[in-house]
Structures are given as C-alpha cells and as structure tokens.
Amino acid sequence: MHSQLVRLSANRYDNDEETIRILKSAAADGITHMIATPLYQYDSLPNSEMTIGNRVNNINTKLNHLQIPVTVFEGMEIVLYEKIAQDIKLNLLPLAGSNKYVFISFQARQVPSFALNVFFEMQLMGYIPIISNVEQNIDLLYNYEKVREFVDKGALIHVGAASILGMNGRRTRNKALKLCRKGLVQLVSSASHESKTRPSLLKPAYEYLEKKLSPRSVDYFIRNAESVVSGTDFHIQNPITFRKT
C-alpha cells in the first residue's frame, strides 16, 4: 500500500507502550508514515519543537528496534493566531520537516476574521496552510463558498476519516462527502490516539470513499498525503461550481 498520512499524538505524557501498539496496528494496515500533530495553542499549551522532536526520535528508535515498518515525522496542529507567520521560523513545526505545509485549526471551530490575511502572510514566507477538519467547523459547515475562497487563495482543505465514516454524525459525514465530490478537499487523514478506542480509521475511510466516489479519488488523496511527507507540491483538482444548499 502507498504511503499514507495518519496523525499521531506526541505529547510529553503519552504512554510509549500504547503508542507502539498504535503504530504496530497501523503497520498491519499497510500504513508506512505517520506525522505527530500534538495541538499547539499560543500562550496555552506546552508543546514545543524540542519536546516533540525528542519524543519522535525516541519512538523511531523503538520502531527500528522492534522492526515495525513505520516512520514517524514531526509536526503540530496549530490553533490559528495573528502572529503565526512570524513565529513559524522561531518555534513552530511544519508537517514532516517539509518547511512547507502547516496544519492549522480554528479555535471554537469558527473562522477568525483575520484568517485570510494570516494565510497570505504565511504564503509570502513560503508556507502553505492546511485547514484541519473543515467538516466540523461551524462557520464552514454550510458555507461552501467560503471553503472555496480558501482553496482559491491557496489554502488546502483536510477532512477527518472519522467524519467520512459517520462517527461524528450523519450530517457531518454528508457534508464531508459533498466537499470531496466537489473537489474542495485535498487531504484525508486519521487521528490515532488509542489503539482500542481511537485506532487508525484511514483504511476503512478510503474503502468507503472508493465506493461512494471512485478509486481515482482515493488515489488523489493518497498522492497528496505522500506530498505532505515528501514536501512536494499537491495535486490540486479544480473545484466544481455548485449551488448553495
């Protein structure tokens, strides 16, 4: 199976044994790469570049020793704030050491008024924002035109595997699928936190998307996940124009 993107927590207090179980289960599903994306919130959460880097190095050493064919990369899920563009070079982590893709979430699942301006500043510095879990955002749930505006201005859109599988409700699943059908989604990933209660959902999500959309659509998401890991350009589809519903 191709390299795929699964997001792994990497907080200081995570249990190494549980993390290894998650990674072993992912390897059994054919997943070869994971990106650690602990949440970073300005002036609130303690995750730092050094903390995450040390934890990822330790996990990769154990994976090598246990001969588990998965590689973990550094990253963060950063809650958007106005100074993010200036801070990325100082102490924030783009995904997978790419120095290119930055994983962004919005506080309270709403879109800050300054979002487009901050994204523009990031792009001027060479960074490309990936907006996390758009299908769960209150401001974007029905506002497809706003989602398209982000895409047209260079941001990339992510939806979660759990939403695709209906684990966040039927309405969220339907919206996620509609975003995918209309070419507004560039990346699907699974967030793995616990091997039993939150295992990797990427494989069943891809299987579901293959049935609902097409094998070509799944290949599109897989290639984009590989681009995040390698730091290369995304393959961007042209969004389809559609009526507001």
PyRosetta script that sets phi, psi and omega in degrees:
from pyrosetta import init, pose_from_sequence

init()
pose = pose_from_sequence("MHSQLVRLSANRYDNDEETIRILKSAAADGITHMIATPLYQYDSLPNSEMTIGNRVNNINTKLNHLQIPVTVFEGMEIVLYEKIAQDIKLNLLPLAGSNKYVFISFQARQVPSFALNVFFEMQLMGYIPIISNVEQNIDLLYNYEKVREFVDKGALIHVGAASILGMNGRRTRNKALKLCRKGLVQLVSSASHESKTRPSLLKPAYEYLEKKLSPRSVDYFIRNAESVVSGTDFHIQNPITFRKT")
pose.set_psi(1, 147.2)
pose.set_omega(1, 179.8)
pose.set_phi(2, -64.1)
pose.set_psi(2, 161.1)
pose.set_omega(2, 172.5)
pose.set_phi(3, -59.2)
pose.set_psi(3, 137.8)
pose.set_omega(3, -178.7)
pose.set_phi(4, -131.6)
pose.set_psi(4, 161.3)
pose.set_omega(4, -177.7)
pose.set_phi(5, -103.9)
pose.set_psi(5, 118.1)
pose.set_omega(5, 172.8)
pose.set_phi(6, -126.5)
pose.set_psi(6, 135.9)
pose.set_omega(6, -177.5)
pose.set_phi(7, -93.9)
pose.set_psi(7, 129.8)
pose.set_omega(7, -176.1)
pose.set_phi(8, -119.3)
pose.set_psi(8, 133.7)
pose.set_omega(8, 174.2)
pose.set_phi(9, -66.0)
pose.set_psi(9, 148.1)
pose.set_omega(9, 179.6)
pose.set_phi(10, -145.6)
pose.set_psi(10, 48.5)
pose.set_omega(10, 179.7)
pose.set_phi(11, -79.2)
pose.set_psi(11, 161.2)
pose.set_omega(11, -175.9)
pose.set_phi(12, -60.2)
pose.set_psi(12, -30.4)
pose.set_omega(12, -171.6)
pose.set_phi(13, -100.4)
pose.set_psi(13, 10.6)
pose.set_omega(13, 178.0)
pose.set_phi(14, -65.1)
pose.set_psi(14, 150.9)
pose.set_omega(14, 178.2)
pose.set_phi(15, -85.6)
pose.set_psi(15, 120.2)
pose.set_omega(15, -178.0)
pose.set_phi(16, -61.6)
pose.set_psi(16, -38.7)
pose.set_omega(16, -179.5)
pose.set_phi(17, -63.5)
pose.set_psi(17, -41.0)
pose.set_omega(17, 177.9)
pose.set_phi(18, -66.3)
pose.set_psi(18, -40.6)
pose.set_omega(18, 178.4)
pose.set_phi(19, -60.8)
pose.set_psi(19, -43.2)
pose.set_omega(19, 179.1)
pose.set_phi(20, -63.4)
pose.set_psi(20, -38.8)
pose.set_omega(20, 177.1)
pose.set_phi(21, -62.4)
pose.set_psi(21, -41.3)
pose.set_omega(21, 177.6)
pose.set_phi(22, -60.4)
pose.set_psi(22, -46.1)
pose.set_omega(22, -176.5)
pose.set_phi(23, -69.2)
pose.set_psi(23, -36.8)
pose.set_omega(23, 177.3)
pose.set_phi(24, -64.7)
pose.set_psi(24, -41.8)
pose.set_omega(24, 177.5)
pose.set_phi(25, -64.5)
pose.set_psi(25, -40.0)
pose.set_omega(25, 178.5)
pose.set_phi(26, -63.5)
pose.set_psi(26, -41.6)
pose.set_omega(26, 179.0)
pose.set_phi(27, -61.1)
pose.set_psi(27, -37.7)
pose.set_omega(27, 178.7)
pose.set_phi(28, -64.5)
pose.set_psi(28, -26.0)
pose.set_omega(28, 177.1)
pose.set_phi(29, -87.1)
pose.set_psi(29, 1.7)
pose.set_omega(29, 178.7)
pose.set_phi(30, 89.3)
pose.set_psi(30, 9.8)
pose.set_omega(30, 179.0)
pose.set_phi(31, -81.9)
pose.set_psi(31, 132.0)
pose.set_omega(31, -174.9)
pose.set_phi(32, -113.2)
pose.set_psi(32, -18.6)
pose.set_omega(32, -177.5)
pose.set_phi(33, -136.2)
pose.set_psi(33, 137.4)
pose.set_omega(33, 173.1)
pose.set_phi(34, -129.3)
pose.set_psi(34, 149.7)
pose.set_omega(34, 175.3)
pose.set_phi(35, -117.5)
pose.set_psi(35, 125.4)
pose.set_omega(35, 176.4)
pose.set_phi(36, -72.5)
pose.set_psi(36, 125.3)
pose.set_omega(36, -178.5)
pose.set_phi(37, -132.4)
pose.set_psi(37, 61.1)
pose.set_omega(37, 173.2)
pose.set_phi(38, -62.5)
pose.set_psi(38, 151.0)
pose.set_omega(38, -176.9)
pose.set_phi(39, -74.7)
pose.set_psi(39, 135.6)
pose.set_omega(39, 174.0)
pose.set_phi(40, -119.4)
pose.set_psi(40, 122.7)
pose.set_omega(40, 176.9)
pose.set_phi(41, -126.2)
pose.set_psi(41, 124.0)
pose.set_omega(41, -174.3)
pose.set_phi(42, -53.9)
pose.set_psi(42, 129.3)
pose.set_omega(42, 177.7)
pose.set_phi(43, 61.6)
pose.set_psi(43, 21.3)
pose.set_omega(43, -177.6)
pose.set_phi(44, -134.7)
pose.set_psi(44, -58.4)
pose.set_omega(44, -175.0)
pose.set_phi(45, -95.9)
pose.set_psi(45, 144.5)
pose.set_omega(45, -170.5)
pose.set_phi(46, -85.1)
pose.set_psi(46, -3.9)
pose.set_omega(46, -176.8)
pose.set_phi(47, -58.0)
pose.set_psi(47, 134.6)
pose.set_omega(47, 179.9)
pose.set_phi(48, -131.7)
pose.set_psi(48, 164.0)
pose.set_omega(48, 179.2)
pose.set_phi(49, -57.2)
pose.set_psi(49, -42.1)
pose.set_omega(49, -178.3)
pose.set_phi(50, -67.8)
pose.set_psi(50, -44.3)
pose.set_omega(50, 179.5)
pose.set_phi(51, -58.9)
pose.set_psi(51, -48.8)
pose.set_omega(51, -178.4)
pose.set_phi(52, -65.6)
pose.set_psi(52, -43.8)
pose.set_omega(52, 179.9)
pose.set_phi(53, -59.9)
pose.set_psi(53, -44.2)
pose.set_omega(53, 179.3)
pose.set_phi(54, -63.7)
pose.set_psi(54, -42.4)
pose.set_omega(54, -179.1)
pose.set_phi(55, -65.8)
pose.set_psi(55, -42.9)
pose.set_omega(55, 179.3)
pose.set_phi(56, -63.8)
pose.set_psi(56, -41.8)
pose.set_omega(56, 177.8)
pose.set_phi(57, -61.0)
pose.set_psi(57, -43.0)
pose.set_omega(57, 179.6)
pose.set_phi(58, -63.0)
pose.set_psi(58, -43.2)
pose.set_omega(58, 179.9)
pose.set_phi(59, -64.7)
pose.set_psi(59, -43.3)
pose.set_omega(59, -179.6)
pose.set_phi(60, -64.7)
pose.set_psi(60, -34.8)
pose.set_omega(60, 176.2)
pose.set_phi(61, -62.6)
pose.set_psi(61, -43.7)
pose.set_omega(61, 178.9)
pose.set_phi(62, -66.9)
pose.set_psi(62, -38.9)
pose.set_omega(62, 178.1)
pose.set_phi(63, -61.8)
pose.set_psi(63, -42.0)
pose.set_omega(63, 178.5)
pose.set_phi(64, -63.7)
pose.set_psi(64, -42.8)
pose.set_omega(64, -179.9)
pose.set_phi(65, -63.6)
pose.set_psi(65, -39.0)
pose.set_omega(65, -178.4)
pose.set_phi(66, -87.0)
pose.set_psi(66, -1.8)
pose.set_omega(66, 179.4)
pose.set_phi(67, 58.0)
pose.set_psi(67, 42.6)
pose.set_omega(67, 173.7)
pose.set_phi(68, -94.9)
pose.set_psi(68, 118.4)
pose.set_omega(68, -170.8)
pose.set_phi(69, -79.2)
pose.set_psi(69, 57.3)
pose.set_omega(69, 176.5)
pose.set_phi(70, -130.5)
pose.set_psi(70, 139.5)
pose.set_omega(70, 175.0)
pose.set_phi(71, -114.8)
pose.set_psi(71, 132.8)
pose.set_omega(71, 178.7)
pose.set_phi(72, -103.4)
pose.set_psi(72, 135.5)
pose.set_omega(72, 179.3)
pose.set_phi(73, -114.4)
pose.set_psi(73, 158.2)
pose.set_omega(73, 179.0)
pose.set_phi(74, -77.3)
pose.set_psi(74, 154.4)
pose.set_omega(74, 174.5)
pose.set_phi(75, -179.9)
pose.set_psi(75, -179.8)
pose.set_omega(75, 175.7)
pose.set_phi(76, -148.9)
pose.set_psi(76, 153.1)
pose.set_omega(76, 162.4)
pose.set_phi(77, -104.7)
pose.set_psi(77, 111.6)
pose.set_omega(77, -170.8)
pose.set_phi(78, -102.4)
pose.set_psi(78, 123.2)
pose.set_omega(78, 174.3)
pose.set_phi(79, -72.0)
pose.set_psi(79, 123.6)
pose.set_omega(79, -172.0)
pose.set_phi(80, -59.7)
pose.set_psi(80, 133.9)
pose.set_omega(80, 171.7)
pose.set_phi(81, -144.1)
pose.set_psi(81, 167.0)
pose.set_omega(81, -166.6)
pose.set_phi(82, -69.4)
pose.set_psi(82, -26.3)
pose.set_omega(82, -177.1)
pose.set_phi(83, -96.2)
pose.set_psi(83, 13.8)
pose.set_omega(83, -172.8)
pose.set_phi(84, -61.4)
pose.set_psi(84, -38.2)
pose.set_omega(84, -177.8)
pose.set_phi(85, -60.0)
pose.set_psi(85, -42.3)
pose.set_omega(85, 179.5)
pose.set_phi(86, -71.8)
pose.set_psi(86, -29.3)
pose.set_omega(86, -174.1)
pose.set_phi(87, -85.3)
pose.set_psi(87, -18.1)
pose.set_omega(87, -176.3)
pose.set_phi(88, -57.4)
pose.set_psi(88, -44.4)
pose.set_omega(88, -178.2)
pose.set_phi(89, -70.4)
pose.set_psi(89, -17.5)
pose.set_omega(89, -176.3)
pose.set_phi(90, -88.6)
pose.set_psi(90, -54.7)
pose.set_omega(90, -172.7)
pose.set_phi(91, -151.6)
pose.set_psi(91, 19.3)
pose.set_omega(91, 177.7)
pose.set_phi(92, -111.6)
pose.set_psi(92, 155.6)
pose.set_omega(92, -173.0)
pose.set_phi(93, -114.1)
pose.set_psi(93, 115.6)
pose.set_omega(93, 164.7)
pose.set_phi(94, -64.1)
pose.set_psi(94, 167.7)
pose.set_omega(94, -176.3)
pose.set_phi(95, -73.9)
pose.set_psi(95, 133.7)
pose.set_omega(95, 170.7)
pose.set_phi(96, 60.0)
pose.set_psi(96, 27.1)
pose.set_omega(96, 179.3)
pose.set_phi(97, 66.3)
pose.set_psi(97, 18.6)
pose.set_omega(97, -175.1)
pose.set_phi(98, -74.2)
pose.set_psi(98, -20.6)
pose.set_omega(98, -171.5)
pose.set_phi(99, 54.2)
pose.set_psi(99, 31.7)
pose.set_omega(99, -175.8)
pose.set_phi(100, -137.9)
pose.set_psi(100, -58.5)
pose.set_omega(100, -174.8)
pose.set_phi(101, -94.4)
pose.set_psi(101, 130.6)
pose.set_omega(101, -178.3)
pose.set_phi(102, -121.9)
pose.set_psi(102, 125.0)
pose.set_omega(102, -175.4)
pose.set_phi(103, -89.3)
pose.set_psi(103, 118.8)
pose.set_omega(103, -170.3)
pose.set_phi(104, -120.4)
pose.set_psi(104, 136.0)
pose.set_omega(104, 169.1)
pose.set_phi(105, -122.5)
pose.set_psi(105, 161.5)
pose.set_omega(105, -179.8)
pose.set_phi(106, -107.2)
pose.set_psi(106, 135.9)
pose.set_omega(106, 179.6)
pose.set_phi(107, -64.5)
pose.set_psi(107, 139.0)
pose.set_omega(107, 179.0)
pose.set_phi(108, 59.4)
pose.set_psi(108, 20.9)
pose.set_omega(108, 177.5)
pose.set_phi(109, 55.1)
pose.set_psi(109, 34.5)
pose.set_omega(109, 175.3)
pose.set_phi(110, -125.1)
pose.set_psi(110, 161.0)
pose.set_omega(110, -176.5)
pose.set_phi(111, -95.5)
pose.set_psi(111, 116.9)
pose.set_omega(111, 177.9)
pose.set_phi(112, -64.2)
pose.set_psi(112, 148.6)
pose.set_omega(112, -179.4)
pose.set_phi(113, -63.4)
pose.set_psi(113, -23.3)
pose.set_omega(113, -177.1)
pose.set_phi(114, -93.2)
pose.set_psi(114, 5.1)
pose.set_omega(114, -171.8)
pose.set_phi(115, -57.2)
pose.set_psi(115, -50.7)
pose.set_omega(115, -177.2)
pose.set_phi(116, -63.2)
pose.set_psi(116, -39.1)
pose.set_omega(116, 178.7)
pose.set_phi(117, -63.5)
pose.set_psi(117, -42.7)
pose.set_omega(117, 179.4)
pose.set_phi(118, -67.1)
pose.set_psi(118, -40.9)
pose.set_omega(118, 177.9)
pose.set_phi(119, -61.5)
pose.set_psi(119, -38.5)
pose.set_omega(119, 178.2)
pose.set_phi(120, -63.2)
pose.set_psi(120, -42.9)
pose.set_omega(120, 177.2)
pose.set_phi(121, -61.7)
pose.set_psi(121, -41.6)
pose.set_omega(121, 178.5)
pose.set_phi(122, -61.6)
pose.set_psi(122, -43.0)
pose.set_omega(122, -178.0)
pose.set_phi(123, -67.7)
pose.set_psi(123, -35.2)
pose.set_omega(123, 176.0)
pose.set_phi(124, -61.9)
pose.set_psi(124, -27.2)
pose.set_omega(124, 179.6)
pose.set_phi(125, -91.9)
pose.set_psi(125, 2.8)
pose.set_omega(125, 176.5)
pose.set_phi(126, 95.3)
pose.set_psi(126, 7.4)
pose.set_omega(126, -178.9)
pose.set_phi(127, -101.4)
pose.set_psi(127, 145.7)
pose.set_omega(127, 178.8)
pose.set_phi(128, -116.5)
pose.set_psi(128, 118.3)
pose.set_omega(128, -179.8)
pose.set_phi(129, -77.9)
pose.set_psi(129, 136.7)
pose.set_omega(129, 169.8)
pose.set_phi(130, -111.1)
pose.set_psi(130, 118.1)
pose.set_omega(130, -177.2)
pose.set_phi(131, -84.1)
pose.set_psi(131, 122.2)
pose.set_omega(131, -174.0)
pose.set_phi(132, -79.6)
pose.set_psi(132, 138.0)
pose.set_omega(132, 169.7)
pose.set_phi(133, 47.0)
pose.set_psi(133, 54.4)
pose.set_omega(133, -179.1)
pose.set_phi(134, -58.5)
pose.set_psi(134, -33.6)
pose.set_omega(134, -175.7)
pose.set_phi(135, -67.3)
pose.set_psi(135, -13.7)
pose.set_omega(135, 178.6)
pose.set_phi(136, -103.2)
pose.set_psi(136, 4.4)
pose.set_omega(136, -176.7)
pose.set_phi(137, -86.6)
pose.set_psi(137, 125.7)
pose.set_omega(137, -176.2)
pose.set_phi(138, -59.2)
pose.set_psi(138, -42.7)
pose.set_omega(138, -177.0)
pose.set_phi(139, -72.5)
pose.set_psi(139, -21.5)
pose.set_omega(139, -174.6)
pose.set_phi(140, -108.3)
pose.set_psi(140, -8.0)
pose.set_omega(140, -173.2)
pose.set_phi(141, -55.6)
pose.set_psi(141, -41.4)
pose.set_omega(141, 179.4)
pose.set_phi(142, -114.9)
pose.set_psi(142, -3.0)
pose.set_omega(142, -175.2)
pose.set_phi(143, -97.9)
pose.set_psi(143, 74.7)
pose.set_omega(143, -177.5)
pose.set_phi(144, -64.9)
pose.set_psi(144, -30.7)
pose.set_omega(144, 179.1)
pose.set_phi(145, -63.0)
pose.set_psi(145, -36.7)
pose.set_omega(145, 178.3)
pose.set_phi(146, -68.2)
pose.set_psi(146, -39.8)
pose.set_omega(146, 176.6)
pose.set_phi(147, -60.6)
pose.set_psi(147, -44.6)
pose.set_omega(147, -180.0)
pose.set_phi(148, -64.1)
pose.set_psi(148, -35.7)
pose.set_omega(148, 178.2)
pose.set_phi(149, -60.9)
pose.set_psi(149, -42.2)
pose.set_omega(149, 176.5)
pose.set_phi(150, -60.6)
pose.set_psi(150, -44.4)
pose.set_omega(150, -179.5)
pose.set_phi(151, -64.5)
pose.set_psi(151, -45.6)
pose.set_omega(151, -179.3)
pose.set_phi(152, -61.1)
pose.set_psi(152, -27.6)
pose.set_omega(152, -178.3)
pose.set_phi(153, -99.7)
pose.set_psi(153, 16.5)
pose.set_omega(153, 167.2)
pose.set_phi(154, 101.8)
pose.set_psi(154, -3.3)
pose.set_omega(154, 176.2)
pose.set_phi(155, -81.6)
pose.set_psi(155, 159.3)
pose.set_omega(155, 177.9)
pose.set_phi(156, -114.2)
pose.set_psi(156, 152.2)
pose.set_omega(156, -171.6)
pose.set_phi(157, -115.3)
pose.set_psi(157, 132.0)
pose.set_omega(157, 179.9)
pose.set_phi(158, -118.9)
pose.set_psi(158, 140.8)
pose.set_omega(158, 169.0)
pose.set_phi(159, -125.5)
pose.set_psi(159, 155.5)
pose.set_omega(159, -175.7)
pose.set_phi(160, -91.0)
pose.set_psi(160, 145.4)
pose.set_omega(160, 178.5)
pose.set_phi(161, -60.4)
pose.set_psi(161, -36.3)
pose.set_omega(161, 179.7)
pose.set_phi(162, -60.8)
pose.set_psi(162, -39.1)
pose.set_omega(162, 178.6)
pose.set_phi(163, -67.6)
pose.set_psi(163, -40.9)
pose.set_omega(163, 178.1)
pose.set_phi(164, -58.0)
pose.set_psi(164, -36.4)
pose.set_omega(164, -177.5)
pose.set_phi(165, -87.7)
pose.set_psi(165, 3.2)
pose.set_omega(165, 175.9)
pose.set_phi(166, 83.0)
pose.set_psi(166, 12.2)
pose.set_omega(166, -177.4)
pose.set_phi(167, -76.9)
pose.set_psi(167, -11.0)
pose.set_omega(167, 176.3)
pose.set_phi(168, -110.1)
pose.set_psi(168, 18.8)
pose.set_omega(168, 177.5)
pose.set_phi(169, 106.3)
pose.set_psi(169, 153.0)
pose.set_omega(169, -177.7)
pose.set_phi(170, -64.0)
pose.set_psi(170, -41.6)
pose.set_omega(170, -178.7)
pose.set_phi(171, -60.7)
pose.set_psi(171, -44.9)
pose.set_omega(171, 179.6)
pose.set_phi(172, -64.2)
pose.set_psi(172, -41.2)
pose.set_omega(172, 177.7)
pose.set_phi(173, -60.8)
pose.set_psi(173, -45.1)
pose.set_omega(173, -178.6)
pose.set_phi(174, -62.8)
pose.set_psi(174, -40.0)
pose.set_omega(174, 179.1)
pose.set_phi(175, -67.5)
pose.set_psi(175, -40.2)
pose.set_omega(175, 178.9)
pose.set_phi(176, -62.2)
pose.set_psi(176, -43.4)
pose.set_omega(176, 178.9)
pose.set_phi(177, -64.6)
pose.set_psi(177, -39.0)
pose.set_omega(177, 180.0)
pose.set_phi(178, -66.4)
pose.set_psi(178, -40.1)
pose.set_omega(178, 175.9)
pose.set_phi(179, -60.1)
pose.set_psi(179, -40.8)
pose.set_omega(179, 178.7)
pose.set_phi(180, -65.3)
pose.set_psi(180, -45.4)
pose.set_omega(180, -177.7)
pose.set_phi(181, -61.8)
pose.set_psi(181, -32.7)
pose.set_omega(181, -176.4)
pose.set_phi(182, -90.7)
pose.set_psi(182, 9.5)
pose.set_omega(182, 174.4)
pose.set_phi(183, 74.7)
pose.set_psi(183, 20.8)
pose.set_omega(183, -178.2)
pose.set_phi(184, -96.4)
pose.set_psi(184, -4.1)
pose.set_omega(184, -179.5)
pose.set_phi(185, -111.0)
pose.set_psi(185, 132.0)
pose.set_omega(185, 178.2)
pose.set_phi(186, -109.2)
pose.set_psi(186, -16.1)
pose.set_omega(186, -173.3)
pose.set_phi(187, -147.5)
pose.set_psi(187, 134.5)
pose.set_omega(187, 172.3)
pose.set_phi(188, -120.7)
pose.set_psi(188, 133.5)
pose.set_omega(188, 177.2)
pose.set_phi(189, -145.1)
pose.set_psi(189, 166.1)
pose.set_omega(189, 178.6)
pose.set_phi(190, -114.8)
pose.set_psi(190, 138.9)
pose.set_omega(190, 175.9)
pose.set_phi(191, -98.0)
pose.set_psi(191, 115.4)
pose.set_omega(191, -177.6)
pose.set_phi(192, -104.9)
pose.set_psi(192, 120.5)
pose.set_omega(192, -179.1)
pose.set_phi(193, -122.1)
pose.set_psi(193, -38.3)
pose.set_omega(193, 179.1)
pose.set_phi(194, -138.3)
pose.set_psi(194, 138.9)
pose.set_omega(194, -173.4)
pose.set_phi(195, -66.0)
pose.set_psi(195, -27.2)
pose.set_omega(195, -178.2)
pose.set_phi(196, -96.8)
pose.set_psi(196, -50.4)
pose.set_omega(196, -174.4)
pose.set_phi(197, -87.7)
pose.set_psi(197, -27.1)
pose.set_omega(197, 178.9)
pose.set_phi(198, -135.8)
pose.set_psi(198, 65.8)
pose.set_omega(198, 178.9)
pose.set_phi(199, -74.1)
pose.set_psi(199, 175.2)
pose.set_omega(199, 174.9)
pose.set_phi(200, -65.5)
pose.set_psi(200, 127.7)
pose.set_omega(200, -179.0)
pose.set_phi(201, -107.6)
pose.set_psi(201, 9.2)
pose.set_omega(201, -171.6)
pose.set_phi(202, -67.1)
pose.set_psi(202, -45.0)
pose.set_omega(202, -178.2)
pose.set_phi(203, -60.7)
pose.set_psi(203, -51.7)
pose.set_omega(203, 178.0)
pose.set_phi(204, -64.5)
pose.set_psi(204, -30.6)
pose.set_omega(204, 177.5)
pose.set_phi(205, -66.6)
pose.set_psi(205, -42.6)
pose.set_omega(205, 176.8)
pose.set_phi(206, -63.4)
pose.set_psi(206, -40.0)
pose.set_omega(206, 178.7)
pose.set_phi(207, -63.2)
pose.set_psi(207, -40.2)
pose.set_omega(207, 178.3)
pose.set_phi(208, -65.8)
pose.set_psi(208, -43.8)
pose.set_omega(208, 179.3)
pose.set_phi(209, -65.1)
pose.set_psi(209, -33.9)
pose.set_omega(209, 178.1)
pose.set_phi(210, -63.6)
pose.set_psi(210, -37.0)
pose.set_omega(210, 178.3)
pose.set_phi(211, -73.3)
pose.set_psi(211, -42.7)
pose.set_omega(211, -174.9)
pose.set_phi(212, -80.5)
pose.set_psi(212, -30.7)
pose.set_omega(212, -179.0)
pose.set_phi(213, -112.6)
pose.set_psi(213, -91.5)
pose.set_omega(213, 179.4)
pose.set_phi(214, -171.9)
pose.set_psi(214, 159.4)
pose.set_omega(214, 173.6)
pose.set_phi(215, -58.6)
pose.set_psi(215, -32.5)
pose.set_omega(215, 179.3)
pose.set_phi(216, -63.5)
pose.set_psi(216, -39.1)
pose.set_omega(216, 178.8)
pose.set_phi(217, -64.1)
pose.set_psi(217, -42.2)
pose.set_omega(217, 178.7)
pose.set_phi(218, -64.3)
pose.set_psi(218, -41.3)
pose.set_omega(218, 177.6)
pose.set_phi(219, -60.8)
pose.set_psi(219, -36.2)
pose.set_omega(219, 177.1)
pose.set_phi(220, -60.6)
pose.set_psi(220, -45.9)
pose.set_omega(220, 179.1)
pose.set_phi(221, -67.6)
pose.set_psi(221, -37.9)
pose.set_omega(221, 179.5)
pose.set_phi(222, -64.7)
pose.set_psi(222, -44.1)
pose.set_omega(222, 180.0)
pose.set_phi(223, -64.5)
pose.set_psi(223, -35.6)
pose.set_omega(223, 177.9)
pose.set_phi(224, -69.3)
pose.set_psi(224, -37.0)
pose.set_omega(224, 175.1)
pose.set_phi(225, -61.4)
pose.set_psi(225, -40.7)
pose.set_omega(225, 177.2)
pose.set_phi(226, -63.1)
pose.set_psi(226, -34.8)
pose.set_omega(226, 179.4)
pose.set_phi(227, -66.5)
pose.set_psi(227, -35.8)
pose.set_omega(227, 176.7)
pose.set_phi(228, -63.6)
pose.set_psi(228, -45.2)
pose.set_omega(228, -178.2)
pose.set_phi(229, -64.9)
pose.set_psi(229, -40.0)
pose.set_omega(229, -175.9)
pose.set_phi(230, -90.4)
pose.set_psi(230, -12.3)
pose.set_omega(230, -179.0)
pose.set_phi(231, 75.5)
pose.set_psi(231, 23.7)
pose.set_omega(231, 178.9)
pose.set_phi(232, -99.2)
pose.set_psi(232, 173.5)
pose.set_omega(232, -175.8)
pose.set_phi(233, -69.4)
pose.set_psi(233, 145.8)
pose.set_omega(233, 174.0)
pose.set_phi(234, -70.6)
pose.set_psi(234, 157.5)
pose.set_omega(234, 168.6)
pose.set_phi(235, -95.3)
pose.set_psi(235, 109.3)
pose.set_omega(235, -173.4)
pose.set_phi(236, -102.1)
pose.set_psi(236, 125.0)
pose.set_omega(236, 172.3)
pose.set_phi(237, -83.2)
pose.set_psi(237, 152.3)
pose.set_omega(237, 173.9)
pose.set_phi(238, -79.0)
pose.set_psi(238, 122.5)
pose.set_omega(238, 179.0)
pose.set_phi(239, -59.9)
pose.set_psi(239, 146.9)
pose.set_omega(239, 178.3)
pose.set_phi(240, -89.2)
pose.set_psi(240, 135.9)
pose.set_omega(240, 176.4)
pose.set_phi(241, -75.0)
pose.set_psi(241, 132.6)
pose.set_omega(241, 179.7)
pose.set_phi(242, -148.5)
pose.set_psi(242, 159.3)
pose.set_omega(242, -176.8)
pose.set_phi(243, -74.2)
pose.set_psi(243, 150.4)
pose.set_omega(243, 175.2)
pose.set_phi(244, -69.2)
pose.set_psi(244, 134.2)
pose.set_omega(244, 179.7)
pose.set_phi(245, -126.4)
pose.dump_pdb("model.pdb")
